[in-house]
Amino acid sequence: MISGNDADDGSQSEAALAFSERLKCQVLETPPLREDGTALLDAADGYLAALAGAGGVAGKRDGADVAAVERSGAAAASLIEPGAQDQLLRASWPRNYYQLQKVLDRAWALSGGGVVDEGHVREAIVHEQVRNDAGVIFSREGIDLLKPLAQTEREIASLAVLRCEGNKSLAAHMLQISRTTLWRMLSREG
């Protein structure tokens, strides 16, 4: 069994400690991704290389077939452009490897299975932050079933715009709605 912990200080709850003690689990601790940039980039390169080779899908590295590069034994070029690496290094990674996987899955999809650039990573990180923020709002305060849906939609739309630094087009894209729908959500009375 593998478990993750997203506490900023790495501490475990009493319930988690009791659970691992009762099951006689071995607890392995890894440093947070934000503390080791080399490990972060190595993990990202490895994960993207696995995505490139999964299911016979050959990704492209600087125009070269990934599978051909790996079969030849040649040193593989990174599937992540330097600007995208900088984006990964600047992120806080509160959910460590789980969050990195989600971000890389989305960035890989946005790249069309090719080299991941800065824009792909930025969009994937913002999408993950909006998704996590919405989950935190609902888990912290609970879903108020008596609150009008328009008010909940407006709160989520406002949060998306805030996370996208006021860029409503990007916020609408992240929420997978049109800009007109976003505008209506923000302007509705709730």
Secondary structure as GFF3:
##gff-version 3
##sequence-region A 1 190
A	DSSP	alpha_helix	14	22	.	.	.	ID=ss1
A	DSSP	three_ten_helix	33	35	.	.	.	ID=ss2
A	DSSP	alpha_helix	37	53	.	.	.	ID=ss3
A	DSSP	three_ten_helix	54	56	.	.	.	ID=ss4
A	DSSP	beta_strand	60	61	.	.	.	ID=ss5
A	DSSP	beta_strand	64	65	.	.	.	ID=ss6
A	DSSP	alpha_helix	66	72	.	.	.	ID=ss7
A	DSSP	alpha_helix	82	90	.	.	.	ID=ss8
A	DSSP	alpha_helix	96	110	.	.	.	ID=ss9
A	DSSP	alpha_helix	118	141	.	.	.	ID=ss10
A	DSSP	alpha_helix	149	163	.	.	.	ID=ss11
A	DSSP	alpha_helix	168	175	.	.	.	ID=ss12
A	DSSP	alpha_helix	179	187	.	.	.	ID=ss13
###
